[in-house]
Amino acid sequence: MDDPDHDELTRQVVDRFADTPDPRLKEVMASLVRHLHAFAREVRLSEAEWREGIEFLTRVGRITSERRQEFILLSDTLGLSMLTVAMNSARRAGATESTVLGPFHVGGAPRRGQGDDIAAGAAGTPCEVRGAVRGVDGEPIAGARIEVWQADAEGKYDVQRPELAAHRARAVLETDADGRYGYRTVVPAAYPIPDDGPVGAMLRATRRHPWRPAHLHFMIAAPGYSTLVTHVFRAGDPYLDSDAVFGVRQSLIVEWKQRPDGSLLVEFDFALDREDAVAGRPERR
């Protein structure tokens, strides 16, 4: 026990989880130990680097609050969030692709009706967003719950503005009898993810930019259907090919059409897969 071989040490740690009653937890912890030890051996991790890693994660925890989720931001910028989404988004052909939730989703968004202005004073060019929610087989989905949130013309979300007493550019909607939805808002700008914390320091140290292309967030849920978390991106945005959180999917990029009055129109139809269709497929590991 005084100087165990590296591989033997890994085996000993894995063996300590042998009595874990939850088989999935046992599997996850054993695999985590093996991969973590393999990483340390591969890069020959120094004690100074280990300490800096611990301090980095400590800083991530300290800056995290109800209004800021630095751990999600770290996961996003390492591509782990998008990888997890991709692995767990089993879907049939024709279903709308999922992407990352992002760190700016919060509960308590106000309920709005068809055609309402959700901007609530947020700055930006007026924009109408409309479309339909259907099943992957084409059936309209009435009463689907659509949660929407976005940045404003300055690339800021309401939760990044501590002076605000109420939500802006964020709402909960419901599709009509034909599965249609629509609301008015403002055009969101491309924006840098919060880079004044440890994640930003990591990006600067690795010469990566913090920018995300302009987009709208959607979370759509309906009984009998798999919940969809996705974005709609603006065609032509300069950051589509280098999104800091790897969330762009080609099928989610659309033209935001200019109208004669200077406002924009975004039209996008969503297709949800049925829960039983997703549940019937073998789990992917």
N, C-alpha and C positions, 0 to 999 in steps of 0.2 A: 504493500500500500504506500510505501515511502516514495517510489518513483515509478508509477505504473506506465507502461507503454501507452502511447497516444490512442491507439485503437482499442486497447483494453480499457482505458478510462472511459471512452465513449460507450463501450459495451456495459460497463458497470453503471453508468448513469441511466442508460436505457432500461437496464434490469430493475432499477429502483421504481420504475413505473409499472412493474409486472402485475401488481395487485389492484390497479386502477379499475373500479367496478364498471365504469362506462367504457364500452369497447371503442367507441369513436374517439373519446378523449385520450384513451391509451394510444391509439394509432397516431393521432395528431402529435401528442407529446413526444413519442418515440421518434417520429420522423423529424420533428423540429430539432431535437437534440442531435440526430445524425447529421442533418444538413448544416446546423449551426457549427458543429465541431469540424465538419468537412470544409466549411468556409474559412474558419480560423486557420486550419492546416494549409489550405490552398494559398492564402495570402501571407502566411507566416505572421499572423497578427502579433504586433508587439504589445507590451503592457501599457505603454503610453497611448497607443492607438485604441486599445480596449477602454482605457479611462476616458479618452476623448469621446468615444462612442457612447459611453454611459452618460457623460455630461451633455452630449447633444440630445439624447432622448429625455434627459431631465429638463432641458430647456424647452423641448417640445411640450412636455407635460405642463410646465409652469405657465406657458403662454396660452394654453387651451382654456377656453371658458364657454359659457352658454352661447356667446355670440361669435366665437371663433374656435374652429376645430382643427388644430394644427396637425393632429395625428392623421386625420383624413387627408389633409393637404400633403403630408409626407407620403402616404400610401398612393395618392393620385400621381404625384410627381415621379414616383418610382415605378409607375405602371402596374402596381399591384391591384389597385381598384379596378382598372379596366380588365385586367386578366381575370379577376374574380367574376366580374360581370360576364365576360365572354364564356367562361367555363360553366356558369350557372344559368345561361340564357338559352336553354334548349328551345327551339322554335321550329315550326314548319315553314316551308317556303312561302313567302308573301307576308309573314308577320313582320311588323316594324322592329327594327333593331334597337337593342338597349344600349345605353351608355352610362357613364358614371353619375352618381347622385350629386357629387360635389359637396363642398363644405358649407354652402349657404342655404341649405334647406332647413327650415324651422317650422314648428307647428303653429297653429293658431291663425292661419291666414284667413282673411275675411271671405264670406260667401258673396258671390256676385251672380247676377243673372245674365241671360243671353244679351250680347251687345253692350254690356256695361263697360265703362272706362275703369280699368284696374290700376292705372298709373297713379291715381290719387296725388297728383302734384309732382310726380317725378319728372325731371327735365328730359327733353328729347323731342325728336320729330314724331308727329302723330303716326300711328300705325294700327291697321286692323289685322287681326289674326282670325282665321276661320277655317273650317273643314269639317270632317266627319270622323266618327269612331265606329269601326265595323269589326266584325269577327274576320278571321283569316279566310273564311268561306264566303264572305261578302255580306253577311247579315248585319243590319244596323243595330247598334247597341244603345238602347234608350236608357237614360238615367245613369250613365257612367260618370263616375266622380273624376274630375280633371283638376289636379292641383298644378298651378303655374307660378313660376317665379323667374326673375330676370334682373340684369343690371340696368342702370339708366344710361343717359348719354355721356356721362362721365366715367362709365365703367364701374359704378359703385352699386352694391346691393343695399337695401334698406338697413340690414343688420350691421352694415359698416358705417352707418351714420347715427352715432349715439344721441344726437339732438332730436331725432324723430320720436314722436310719442305713439305713432301708429304705423302699420305696414304700408309700404308703397310697392307698386309693380309686383304684386303677389296676391293670389286669390285662389279660391276653390269654386269651380264651375260644375255644371251638370249638363249632359247632352239632352237634347229634346227627343221627342218621340221617333224622329227619323235618324237619331244618332248624331245630329249635327251640333256643333259648338261654334261660338264666336265671341270675341271680346275686343275692346279697344285698349291700346296701350301706347308706349313710346318705343322708338327704335333703340335697342341696346347697343352699346359700343363694345368693341374688343377691349379687353382689359388685362392687366397683369394680376395674377393671383397674389394674395398678400405675401410680400417678400421682405418684410421688415423683421422677420423672426428667423429661427434656425433653419427652416426650409429655404427661405430666401438666401441665407448664407451658403447653404449647400449648392444652390443653383449658381450663385456667383463663383464659388470655388471651382465648379466644373464647367464654367463658361456656357451655361444654359440660360436662355431667356425665360421670363415668367409669364409670357403672354398666352391668352386664350382667344380664339376667334369669336366674333359676335354670335350669340345664340340665345334661344329661349329654352327654358326648362319645362318638362312635362312629367307628371306622374299620373297615370291613368289606371283606375281600378273599377271593376264591375263584377258582380256575382257570376261565378262559373268561368271566369277568364283569368289568365295569369296577369298579374299587375305589371305594367310597363313603366319603366323609368328611362327617359330619353331626352334628347335635345333636338331642336331644329336649328341648323346652322345657316348663316348667310353666305350664299355663293359669292365668290370673288374676294373673300376676306384674305388678307395676306398671311394669316396664321393658320390656315386650314391644314397645311402640310407640316406644321411644327407645334401643334397644340401642346402646351406644357404638361397636360395631364393625359395625353394620348386618347382623348375621347371621341375624335372625329370619325364618322363612318360615312362613306360616299352616299349611301341611300338617304342620309339625313340632311344633305345639303340641297337647298332650294333657292330659287330666285326670289328676292324680295322686290316686288314690282312697284315701280314709281307710278304714282297717279298724277293727273293733271293739277290737282290742288297742292301738290308737294308732299302729301302723305304717302305711306307705303302700304302694300297689301301682301300679307303672307298667307298662302293657302297650303294646308298640309292635312292629308288624311292618314289616320292611324289604323293599323290592323292588329287586333289582339288575338293571341292563340288561346284556345280553350285549356282550362286547367287539367282536364282529364287527358287531353292529348299530350301535354307536357309530362304529367305524372306517369303515363304509360310507357315512357321511354326509359331505358336503363340509365342508372346514375353514372355520370362521367367523373372519373378520378384522374 
